[in-house]
């Protein structure tokens, strides 16, 4: 059927406060998606953490945004062509300068921080088997209520909603003008959150969110100090 899906409730320490995510960690001082950037987010008491997830050549989940290693490692190759041991040979770059930070795996991050955050996992994954494996990893750490799985792929979001309804999802790239798409999705397959850039939120979009009681399900990025 159609209509609204009953929302899940995130385990927020203060449900009345805005839910702020540190985007790729706190990256003013440190390279994105690194242990140092995440530790800074914890020190500053961010309730949420957004990270990007890809896979290395030896099939390890890593925290890495780009599809290639040029900007962040200074290597002219795809990141999924490098094994974890090869990736660890290089220091991460920040604004073109070499740092002492290294790429870390998702398991290493979860071993350190587990349920310290509400996690927004931006999946940069190639196939559904990777999604299945990621969900199994989430369950193994018992953090399913703390994780939002996000993807710009309509098909992947529906796949997670159908096969893993207990896992919360976000439809990436959902901006003003996309409202009609949401209405076509059957109730039980609707994403739990709608995610897109703040610059593309206009008055008409906000009115639609209010009308459909979706304001608390809207995540925006591109917010600075």
C-alpha positions, 0 to 999 in steps of 0.5 A, a space after each residue: 500500500 501507499 501512505 506514510 511508513 511508521 518511523 523508527 526512533 534513533 537512540 538520541 541522548 537529547 531527542 529535542 536537540 538538532 541532530 548534527 553530523 560531523 561530515 567525514 569527521 571534523 576536517 578543519 585540522 585533519 584529513 577526512 574519514 580518518 581516526 583523527 577527524 573522528 576523534 575530534 568529532 567525539 571530543 566536540 560531542 557531535 551526536 552524529 558521524 557521516 563517513 564514506 565506505 568503499 572496498 579495497 582490492 582485498 575486500 576490506 571495507 575502508 573509510 574513503 570518499 573518492 573512487 580514485 586515489 589521486 586527491 587523497 593519496 597522490 596515486 594515479 589509480 582506483 582505490 579498489 585496485 589497491 589492497 589494504 597493505 598497499 593503501 597503508 604504504 601512503 600517507 593521506 593528503 590534506 589540501 595537497 599536503 602530506 599528513 601523518 594520517 592513514 586510511 582506516 578500515 570500518 572495523 578499526 573505526 567500529 572497534 574504537 567508537 562502536 555506538 559513540 555516534 549515530 552513524 550515517 554510512 554513505 555507501 560507495 559500494 559496487 554490488 548487492 553482495 557488498 551491501 549484504 556483507 555490510 549489514 552483517 557487519 552492522 549486526 555483528 557490532 550490534 549497532 543496527 539502531 545507530 546506523 543509517 545506510 545511505 545511497 544515491 541508488 534507488 534500487 539499493 535503498 529499496 533492496 535494503 528496505 525489502 531485505 533488512 527492514 530493521 536497518 534505517 535508510 536514507 535516499 541520497 540526492 533527494 532535492 526539491 523537484 524529486 517529491 513525486 518520486 517519494 509518493 510512488 514508493 510503497 509504504 514498507 519500502 520507503 526510505 526512512 530519511 531523505 538526504 540532499 544538499 541544503 542549497 536545494 531546499 526551497 520554500 516549496 520543498 519545505 511546505 511539502 515536507 511539512 504537509 507529509 510530516 517529513 521534516 524530521 526525516 530530512 537530512 541536509 548537508 553543506 551546512 557550515 559554521 
